[in-house]
Amino acid sequence: HIYITAGNGIMTSSVAGTCNVSQAEVTLDLQNPSGDETNYQVTAQNVGLFGGAGIRVAVWGAIDGQNDLRWYTGKVDSTGAWKADIDIRNHKETGLYYAHTYIKMFNGAEMFLKSQEFTVSSPTAEVEMGPYDSKSGTFEIIAKNIQSPSGVEEVRFPVWREGNQAGTIHWYTAEKQQDGSYKTTVNVKNHNYAVGTYFAHIYITAGNGIMTSSVAGT
């Protein structure tokens, strides 16, 4: 309503109108801003409307439970939003992740807000081995078409002769080639000149610190 008091002392009133007021909600957004699966970010809006003084986010990968549990404390930006940055290097797991966000209250208490999920992919590659050159006693291993959103930090190949892994294993670090593949040369002198079938696995360390392994071939 509106009340008007005139200069002669007369007061009148009438309906001014209506306005619907709804309760604001805390909104959460979880993104991978760079798209490289290295850093994820939780953004919370309207935290202050609930008496919140900030946020904390508990993050862990689904593999082996909460063995990699880490807490991330949010920082407020110029718009009043709270943002917590999640570094995958602290977890080094592929697959499903859980992120539980809590509002920190001014009285020191914490209020659970929401559970969110995201997924980190596993690096993959195609591997070619051989052929064996009897003159030099060597053969090449090449990893190509590597799929890793965060890039490649290192590619290694453990190689050994069948039936005697402990006595013949040797690790090779591959070198990156101009075409983006990774190559190393296996020399039988590193395996006590053992003859027979050789096995190799590939270990890829991605740019986000995640290491994956698989059978490379024979």
Disulfide bonds with the S-S distance in Angstrom:
none
